[in-house]
Amino acid sequence: MLPYGTMQEAEIVLQRQLTYIEKLWFNYSATKSDYFLYAHNVLFVIVFYTLLPLPLALFEIMFSKSKYKLQPKVKVSFQEMFRCYKETVR
């Protein structure tokens, strides 16, 4: 729950107008519980750490013997990548 009841109250406390994004967030989260917002953010972080690096991980696996690698002698296995992913998510 937000500490402000209305957008006007938030603007008075902050002593400025809310931006468009802040207004969207206020409208979205004003009636949500803290637990829901926490779970929502955890889901976002897991997706963020899974989907964005996935193309890079696939590229690393597919082209591990490329002559353009910065460290051509270093080979990272799938098991090592998966262990790193699990530790990052945890």
C-alpha positions as CSV (number, residue, x, y, z in Angstrom):
1,M,0.0,0.0,0.0
2,L,1.2,3.5,-0.8
3,P,1.6,6.0,2.0
4,Y,-0.5,8.5,0.0
5,G,-4.3,8.3,-0.4
6,T,-4.5,10.4,-3.5
7,M,-2.3,11.7,-6.2
8,Q,-2.8,15.3,-5.0
9,E,-1.6,14.2,-1.5
10,A,1.5,12.7,-3.1
11,E,2.2,15.9,-5.1
12,I,1.8,18.0,-2.0
13,V,4.3,15.9,0.0
14,L,6.8,15.7,-2.9
15,Q,6.3,19.4,-3.7
16,R,6.1,18.8,-7.4
17,Q,3.8,17.4,-10.1
18,L,4.0,13.6,-10.6
19,T,5.4,12.5,-14.0
20,Y,3.3,10.5,-16.4
21,I,5.1,7.2,-15.4
22,E,4.6,8.0,-11.7
23,K,0.9,8.6,-12.3
24,L,0.6,5.3,-14.1
25,W,2.4,3.5,-11.3
26,F,0.2,5.2,-8.7
27,N,-3.0,4.2,-10.5
28,Y,-1.7,0.6,-10.8
29,S,-0.4,0.1,-7.3
30,A,-2.7,2.3,-5.1
31,T,-5.1,-0.6,-4.3
32,K,-2.6,-3.5,-4.3
33,S,-1.2,-5.1,-1.2
34,D,2.4,-5.0,-0.3
35,Y,2.7,-8.7,-0.8
36,F,1.2,-8.5,-4.3
37,L,3.7,-5.8,-5.3
38,Y,6.6,-7.8,-3.8
39,A,5.6,-10.9,-5.7
40,H,5.1,-8.8,-8.9
41,N,8.6,-7.4,-8.6
42,V,10.2,-10.9,-7.9
43,L,8.5,-12.2,-11.1
44,F,9.8,-9.3,-13.1
45,V,13.4,-9.8,-11.8
46,I,13.3,-13.6,-12.7
47,V,12.0,-12.9,-16.2
48,F,14.6,-10.0,-16.6
49,Y,17.5,-12.3,-15.5
50,T,16.2,-15.1,-17.7
51,L,15.0,-13.7,-21.0
52,L,17.6,-10.9,-21.6
53,P,20.8,-13.0,-21.2
54,L,19.3,-16.0,-23.0
55,P,20.4,-15.0,-26.5
56,L,24.0,-14.3,-25.2
57,A,24.1,-17.7,-23.5
58,L,22.9,-19.5,-26.7
59,F,25.5,-17.6,-28.7
60,E,28.2,-18.6,-26.3
61,I,27.2,-22.3,-26.5
62,M,26.8,-22.3,-30.3
63,F,30.0,-20.3,-31.2
64,S,32.3,-21.3,-28.4
65,K,35.1,-22.0,-30.9
66,S,34.9,-18.7,-32.7
67,K,38.1,-17.0,-33.7
68,Y,36.5,-13.7,-32.5
69,K,36.3,-14.6,-28.9
70,L,38.2,-12.4,-26.4
71,Q,39.3,-15.5,-24.5
72,P,39.4,-18.3,-27.1
73,K,40.9,-20.9,-24.7
74,V,38.0,-20.4,-22.1
75,K,35.1,-22.7,-22.7
76,V,32.0,-22.4,-20.5
77,S,29.9,-25.5,-20.3
78,F,26.1,-25.6,-20.1
79,Q,26.3,-27.0,-16.6
80,E,28.4,-24.0,-15.5
81,M,26.0,-21.5,-17.1
82,F,23.0,-23.2,-15.5
83,R,24.7,-23.2,-12.0
84,C,25.5,-19.5,-12.5
85,Y,21.8,-18.8,-13.5
86,K,20.5,-20.7,-10.4
87,E,22.8,-18.7,-8.1
88,T,21.8,-15.4,-9.7
89,V,18.1,-16.1,-9.4
90,R,18.5,-17.3,-5.8
